[in-house]
């Protein structure tokens, strides 16, 4: 007699899918969970692109278009939409018997109180420290509100059956507040299979007219990602302008950003004399972003602040391209001088790093080889899958998983997180 497959409810209070960090993480968590034979209902906002993941049913709250686009970080719009998420969660829990709830970000706050009522196992996917987000995104300076969020976060860390974090510094933050740190797993956002968008054109059929504007006879420096202030794009643009003294034929390709952000940074590029030496594409689909990255000679992550490691860092490691990245905690938890050209987060240092990456061929070859080796050893898909399997063992559901699809998916022991400086994260 065949046993009934496990069934879980994933709650993702974000526009899903959208091509940014947390929705990408939600996609890959759901994809790998479904590949283990688990049925998933994924509850999310009305805004977002539909994706196709076998075994995953997407459930959306009503779409309220005048609130869109929902910005990254805490906002009044998100608080309003989360009321609907709570109501839809209650409806789903009443109608369905779930073995576990996988709560992303702030959905843990209400899931923690629903757990004893409905008797499910609870997974807290902690993409960031939510009290810190209130300060980082300047949502509030109220000590009372921030203190209430800290209390909620701490109770959720204690009440969850398992906690996932995405980088070593966040892992330290969580484990210090958990009565049993063995219930914690560091699962980096380190896989990057192409996202399967519903009704999207195949990669071979996707029109990419902007590629014709990218020169084929010049070394290309590429940034791909959001255009938020913490990404350090002003550092990159000024640094690139200075680096052209050593490599005047270099060309800068900036992929991402909404129209207002693009105009702001295009004006900055003009101020630095980069007309004819820089192209802004605006926000593009994943298939286009990957095509641009494939054209790169150098890939960059110029982020100026932060402690969470960007998801794209793992893709850059495995790209076969040299990386120029800033020496901040977001990067140093994964990167070092052995695997990239690491620079201080200022234009002069960025210029030196770009110049070295563009002109020093032996060093380029060395960092590329070391980067790919690091990715294979610590962050590849088999490592990620093994950690996800361990997650379900921790909550007592490991026996209900489908067997691994191939022997190649068995990576051996899951590596421990490397230590990160604890004092760097504000508490």
C-alpha positions, 0 to 999 in steps of 0.5 A: 500500500502506497503511503500518502505524500506529504503536503505543505503550505508555503506562505510567501508574503511578496509579489511572486514571482518577481526577479528579486532575492526573496521571491527567487529563494521562495521559488527554489525552496518550493522547486526542490521541495516538490522534487522530493515528492511533497505537494505544496500549496504556495500562498502569495500576493496577487501581484506577480508572474505565474510560474510552473512547478510540478506539485506546487499549486499557487494560491493568491490573495486578491490583487489590489493594483493601486498598491502596486508595485510593492516595494522591497522592505517593510511598508504600509502596503505590505501590512495591509496585504498581509491581513489578507494573507492571514485570512487566506491562511486560516481558510486553507488550514481549515480546509486542508490537513497540512503536515507542515507550514513553511513560513517565509519572512513575516508570515512566521509572526501569525503562523507561530500562533496558528501552530498549536491550533492546527497541529502542523510542523513549523519551518521559519525561513528567515531571509533577514532579521525583521526588526533590523529591516524596520531600521534599515528601510527607515520604516520606523524609529519607534523603540516600542515597535522595534522592541515588539518585533524583536520579541515576536522574532525571538518567540518565533525562533523558539517556537519553530520546529526548524529555522532556515537562514541564508548566510553565516551572519544571520545564522549566528543571529538566529542560533544565539536566540534558539534554545536548540541550535541543532534545529537550525540549518544554513541553506544559502540561496545558491542554485539558479536553475532557469525560472519556469514562467508560465507562457514565457517564450523559450530562451531560444525564441525570446527576442533580445534586441538590446544585445545588438547594442552591446559591442562585440569588440570591447571588454564588457563589465556587467552589473545585473540586479536591482538598482536600490541605493545599497547596491553601490551603483554610484561606486561602480559608475564612478569607479568604471569611469576612472578605470577607463584610464587603464582600459579605455576600450572597456564598456559598462552594461547595467542590467536592471532597475525601474525607469526612475532608477535608470534615469538617475544612474544614466544621468550619473554616467553622463556626468562621468563622461560615459556616453557611448561607453555605457548601456542601461537595459532596464528591468529584463526577464531572467533569460535576458539577464543571463544572456547579458551576463554570458556576454560579460568579461567581468561581473560585478557586485558593488554593494555598499552596505549589508550583511545578507549575501546576495543570491547572485553571488553564487551564480557569479562564482560558477559563471566562469567569469572574474568577479569584482566585489566590495569588501563588506560583510554581505560578500566576505561571508562567501568571497575572498581574494582567492576567488575574486577581485575584492575592493573597498566600497569606494570609487578609487578602490573599485577603479583599481579592482576593475583595472586589475580584472581587465588587464591581469590575465593570469590572475583572472584565470586563477580567481575563476578556477578557484571560484568554480571549485568553491561553488562545486564544493560548498554551494552546488545543487547537490549540497542544496538538496542534501540540506533540504532533505536534512530540514525535513529530517529535523522536523520528523518528516524525513521518512516521507520523502521521495528517494533522490533521483540519481546517485549524483545528488548525494554530496556527502556530509553537509558542510558547516557554516564558516564563521563570520564576525559577530560584532558586524551585525547590529543587534 
